[in-house]
Amino acid sequence: MHSFNATARQEGTWWIIDIPELGQTTQARNAAAIQDTATDLAAVILDVDPSEVNVTVSMQTPSQ
């Protein structure tokens, strides 16, 4: 299992998701899609099945 930490912050109507350990950034249309989007990004970068990836996402509020 590959484990990573990610942060998500809202910019306009989009959520920007950073996975620093992979040096990658992606975006999601809504908060409900953040976890799947982050997991899919890590899986694609590592060329593994998404079930082999665990991404812990921290949501940032505008004041953080």
Order of alpha helices (4+ residues) and beta strands (2+ residues): beta-beta-beta-alpha-beta
